[in-house]
Structure formats: structure tokens, C-alpha cells
Amino acid sequence: IMYWAITLKDETRLIGTICLWNFTEDNSVAEVGYDLKPEFQKKGIMSEALKAVVSYGFKELEFSRIEAFTQKRNEGSKSLLMNNQFQLHPTRIDEGFPENIIFELYSKDYLSN
């Protein structure tokens, strides 16, 4: 697991986290997870953090795919992912979590932009 703390510029107070985790055995795929205090949501903070982590995952760690699992009703998370090039994978199922949907971003798509 690789965790990053999210703070406001010039502050040390933790307002959220973002991580890459659940790596495949061959380290070609990872899952991104994130959390941000509600009062800081919808300000572009998580989008900035996600862009940085995705870039690091593809350019430095050389992942071929990054996945994100979110709840069907989490409109903020779905928008965040879609606004950052993630695509819904409508046929994949998160075993044991029927309310989740799965988004994917492939390095070939990300690096071609």
C-alpha cells in the first residue's frame, strides 16, 4: 500500500488521503482509494490529488491499469473518476459488494493524451 496525506497548501492539517493498493501479483494493476473530509469536497482538491497519483502510478510504477471501486449512488466519486478519464466497466462485479461499480483507466489511454 502506498498512502499520501492530503493537506491544503502551506498547512499540515490532514483533510484526506489517497492510496494505491491491492496490487496484482505482477504489479501491473493497482486500485486507487481516496477519502476527503466533506467540507473540502467539490473544490477540485481530490481531482488534483488523483491526477498526481495516477501519473505516478503509470509513469513511475509502470502500471498497465488503475482501478477504482465506488458505490453506485456516490455521484461525487463517479464524477471525479469520469472527469479523470476513468471508464465504467459495466460487466465487472465487486464480489460481496453488490452496491459497488468498477471504473478502470489504462496506461495506454492515459499516456496517449
C-alpha positions as CSV (number, residue, x, y, z in Angstrom):
1,I,0.0,0.0,0.0
2,M,1.2,3.5,-0.8
3,Y,-0.6,6.3,1.1
4,W,-0.4,10.0,0.6
5,A,-1.8,12.6,3.0
6,I,-3.9,15.4,1.6
7,T,-3.4,18.9,3.1
8,L,-4.1,22.4,2.0
9,K,-1.1,24.3,0.7
10,D,1.0,25.7,3.5
11,E,-0.9,23.7,6.1
12,T,-0.2,20.4,7.9
13,R,-3.8,19.6,9.0
14,L,-4.9,16.3,7.4
15,I,-8.0,16.8,5.2
16,G,-7.9,13.5,3.3
17,T,-5.9,10.6,2.0
18,I,-5.4,8.8,-1.3
19,C,-3.7,5.5,-1.9
20,L,-2.6,2.9,-4.4
21,W,-3.2,-0.6,-3.1
22,N,-4.4,-4.1,-3.9
23,F,-1.6,-4.6,-6.4
24,T,-1.7,-7.6,-8.6
25,E,1.0,-10.2,-8.1
26,D,2.9,-9.0,-11.2
27,N,2.5,-5.3,-10.1
28,S,0.7,-4.4,-13.3
29,V,-2.6,-3.3,-11.8
30,A,-3.5,-1.4,-8.7
31,E,-6.6,0.0,-7.1
32,V,-6.9,3.7,-6.1
33,G,-8.7,4.6,-2.9
34,Y,-9.4,8.1,-1.5
35,D,-11.3,9.9,1.2
36,L,-11.7,13.6,1.8
37,K,-13.5,15.5,4.6
38,P,-16.9,16.6,3.4
39,E,-16.2,20.3,3.9
40,F,-13.4,20.1,1.4
41,Q,-15.3,18.2,-1.3
42,K,-16.3,19.8,-4.6
43,K,-13.3,22.1,-4.6
44,G,-11.0,20.3,-7.0
45,I,-8.7,19.1,-4.2
46,M,-9.3,15.3,-4.8
47,S,-9.1,15.8,-8.6
48,E,-5.6,17.4,-8.2
49,A,-4.5,14.5,-5.9
50,L,-6.0,11.8,-8.2
51,K,-4.2,13.3,-11.2
52,A,-0.8,13.2,-9.3
53,V,-1.3,9.6,-8.1
54,V,-2.4,8.3,-11.4
55,S,0.5,10.0,-13.1
56,Y,2.9,8.4,-10.6
57,G,1.3,5.0,-11.0
58,F,1.6,5.0,-14.7
59,K,4.9,6.8,-15.2
60,E,7.0,5.7,-12.2
61,L,5.4,2.4,-11.2
62,E,4.6,1.4,-14.8
63,F,1.1,0.1,-14.0
64,S,-0.9,-1.0,-17.1
65,R,-4.2,-0.3,-15.3
66,I,-5.6,1.5,-12.3
67,E,-9.0,0.6,-10.9
68,A,-11.4,2.3,-8.7
69,F,-14.4,0.8,-6.8
70,T,-17.2,3.1,-5.7
71,Q,-20.8,2.8,-4.6
72,K,-23.4,3.1,-7.3
73,R,-25.0,6.1,-5.6
74,N,-21.8,8.0,-4.9
75,E,-22.3,10.7,-7.5
76,G,-19.3,12.7,-6.4
77,S,-16.9,9.8,-6.7
78,K,-18.4,8.8,-10.1
79,S,-18.0,12.3,-11.4
80,L,-14.4,12.5,-10.1
81,L,-13.5,9.3,-11.8
82,M,-15.1,10.1,-15.1
83,N,-13.6,13.6,-15.1
84,N,-10.2,12.0,-14.8
85,Q,-10.5,9.6,-17.7
86,F,-11.7,6.5,-15.8
87,Q,-14.3,4.4,-17.7
88,L,-17.1,2.4,-16.1
89,H,-16.6,-1.3,-16.6
90,P,-20.3,-2.3,-16.6
91,T,-19.9,-6.1,-16.6
92,R,-17.4,-6.4,-13.8
93,I,-18.8,-7.2,-10.4
94,D,-17.3,-6.5,-7.0
95,E,-17.9,-9.9,-5.3
96,G,-19.6,-9.5,-2.0
97,F,-20.4,-5.8,-2.6
98,P,-23.4,-5.6,-4.9
99,E,-23.7,-1.8,-4.5
100,N,-20.3,-1.1,-5.9
101,I,-19.3,-0.4,-9.5
102,I,-15.9,-0.6,-11.0
103,F,-14.0,2.0,-13.0
104,E,-10.8,1.5,-14.9
105,L,-8.1,3.6,-16.5
106,Y,-5.5,2.0,-18.8
107,S,-2.0,3.4,-19.2
108,K,-2.2,3.3,-23.0
109,D,-5.3,5.6,-22.8
110,Y,-3.8,7.9,-20.2
111,L,-0.4,8.2,-21.7
112,S,-1.8,8.9,-25.2
113,N,-3.4,12.2,-24.0
